[in-house]
Structures are given as structure tokens and as C-alpha cells.
């Protein structure tokens, strides 16, 4: 198999679902540009999730490149109950009751069996139902019921979601379903676990403790409380998602674009991966062509420096899943060819911290750009060195060499990192020869090109980046064997 690397630095996350369960479709999604596949734990049985996981790993074996898998936990989704005679119409000014009665709903009331809401409720509080289409204002608070006045009416049907934007609800971030799902996906071996409806840094810390290093922890920012605690949440998470769906329900829509830029900038400054998600190419669920506004939306996320952009329904349940990934691939690649893109990226790059590893990563970018090196080659075990290299957002490609398959898979979510699993360097010369050989094999350098190499000595010591070396690729590197293991 001829090995070629993807030029594109921004990663694409594609959600799998009813439209994309077959190996032929998943293979096509990967070839169209998907780098990471998302398993939505809100949908699908244990058998379905296991099938999807195994199918992705089968495709990974075929293509000979690490593929990331993200399991997105459902979280504590609040929902109303069901109605006795089908949907009801609520008009502005109507009085409507929410209560904990198990009886089916009527024109005047419906079940809301979440005691946390009653504990936190106050007169004047707003409740949003069905993604904000229905707006209720609380006028009376009782232990087992809330009396509300309809501020924005409309049709209300069974099991619609409820948002409570005004308060932090005293509820666990992980439901019993989440804990069962977490045990399943960790046993399977997913690379990332996403936590939904994060309110506090403690929510992320709880998941991190349960995951215990077996996967990366991604915190979804979709509630006003999370925005207020953003700095602490970023500190606890390995990655962040700008989940614009619920964020746009609980906050005024006009605030979301500015928040997106703020969250991306804060994540990059902290050296954490950041994903932009929700409705990026929404019309492609039913249309082979996106709107111009959607194309601009994807492009703007790339210009802002996001590590990854994500498709949800477009690839999971739409009529054109592969076409949606292809569009996203073409848009991101085109933005990255714009000289303005690289100028914008440098505005996000933080000052290096006063550590040897940060100094080496900072220097590697400057040296590579100064001498027009073709590639920066980074040796890493845990992935921390590669994350530092990516945080610099260099214009030069980044080739990551790691002995750990799980590290290579996890880093597939991160901007600019092209990962190859290989043995650790045995000595200084092997470090150089191996880096030059693999840069050649993967199409990232040619004979006579210069490469910049960073590594840690002694070799195999995690988190010890202390070497920067400039090397020139020669003819012998094309045939170098050394200690290099056989790849797929």
C-alpha cells in the first residue's frame, strides 16, 4: 500500500448512526476525510456500539493509519413526559403546570419528573422546552409542582427536552446510563470520552477519576454555567467542545459566535484540543449541497484555529454522509492554503512556559520556518510533547512518532499531528535515521530536504523533551532498516 499523509491540519469528526453503520460507508467516510468517529451514546444499543467500534478498527487495519474514536455520553438530559391525547397547543399567557404526577399530560399540565428542578426553582425563572421553541416563566413554586405562564407558545409533544438556563442544577453529571455506557466503551478501548451538560469543573474531575487515564476526557461547553467556569473546566479536561446546539438555546443566539471564538482561544492557550460542533452543514442531511452560510461557518471555525470540526446528523442520519465529509474536507483544506490563515493562527499562539519542553517546541517551530525545513518530527510516548508542538501552530507539517498505538489514536483529534506508530529510538543516530526514513516513507520529505527533530533523552522517558536536531534526508534513509518494525 502506498502511504501518503493528509495535508490538512484541521481534523474532521464524523458521527456514526443509521446512515453509516456499514463498513463500506465508514471506509468511504475515512477516505473522504474523517479523522475521528463519534459514537453517540444517546442512540444505539450495546450491540450497535460494539459493532461500530469493531468496524472502525477493521477500517483502521485496512488503511494502516490510526483512527480516533470518541464516545459521547448522553448526560442528564431533562425531558417532559407524554400527553394523553397527542400534542397540545400552548398560547402566550396560558397557565401551564409541570409536576411529578405519573399521569399522562393534558392541555393544562405535563409530567416533569426531575426533582432537582423543583429544588432549584424560583419565581421568575425561565424554562425552555423543545430547543427553546416553548418558553415558560415560573409564577409559583411548590414541592411537587411548578405553576408557569407561557411566554412563547406553540405545539408541545411527548418527551421534549427541557433547558433551565438561569441556575446550576444540583444534579450529578453522570447518570446511571452514563456509567454503564462508560464501562462499555472503556472496555472496548475508545480514545476519547465526551461529557455532556457540564456545569462545573467538578463534573469533569469526576469523569476523569473514573476514566483513570484509559481515554482522553472531553468536556462539552453547552450551558451558561460552564461558560462561567470555563477556565477551571479547561484545566480539568483534555479537550473541549463548543456544543453550539444547547448553548444557543440557553444563551441569546447572538452571543454564540463570540463565545465560540473565546472558547477556542482559551483552549489553544491552555494547550488543549478544541472541537466546534452542531449544525455545521445541517442542510446536507437532506441536500447534496450546503448553503453558502454553512460553508462560511465551517471556514470561520478553521480560521479561528479550532483543532477539529464535527458533523452530527449530517453523517449519522443524513442522505449524503460521505458528501458532507467531502465538503468539510475541501473547505478546511482551502482555508489552510490562505496565507491569512497562518497569520491569524499566530495571534492565538501563547507565550511558551518556562520549561525545557516548551522552549524546545517553540524553538523547533522558529528553526523549521527559518531554514524552510519540510517537516518537524516529534518523538512522544504520552503525547504531551506532540501537544506542545501543535500548540505552536507551525506552518511546517508535524510528524509524530510514538511507540504507543493508543497515543497515536488519541492525537488524531489534535490540529496538525500526523501520527505513526514505531519503536522508540535506540540511540541518537537511530533517532535521526528513523525520523528521516519515516518522513520519506510517508511523503512528508524528499531527499536533500531538511527536517527538524525533537525528542527526549534518555529515550523512552515520558514528558522529557530536551533535544532539538536539524538533519538532512539522504538516499540511504530511503532504505534504512535499523530497528524499525514492520507496519501494516
Protein Blocks (a to p, Z undefined) as FASTA:
>chain_A
ZZdddfblbdcdddddfklmbfklmmmmmmnopabdcddfkgocfklmmmmmmmmmmmmm
mnopacddddddebjaddddddfklpadddehiacdddfbfbdcdfkbccddbfklmmmp
cehiacdeehhlaccddfbdcfkbccdddfbgcdddehiacddfkbccdbdfbdfklmmm
mmmmmmnopabdcdehifbfklmmmmmmmnnopaccddddfbfklmmmmmmmmmmpmbdc
ddfklmmmmpcfklmmmmmmmmmmmmmmnopacddeehklmmlmmpcbdcfklmmmmmmm
mmnopabdcdfklmmmmmblmlmmmmmmmmmmmmmmpmklmmmmmmmpccddfbfklmmm
mmmmmmmmmnopabdcdddfkommmmmmmmnopabdcddddfbfklmmmmmmpghiacdd
ddddfblmlmmmmmmmmmmmnopacehiacdddddddehiahiafbdcdddddfklmmon
klaccdZZ
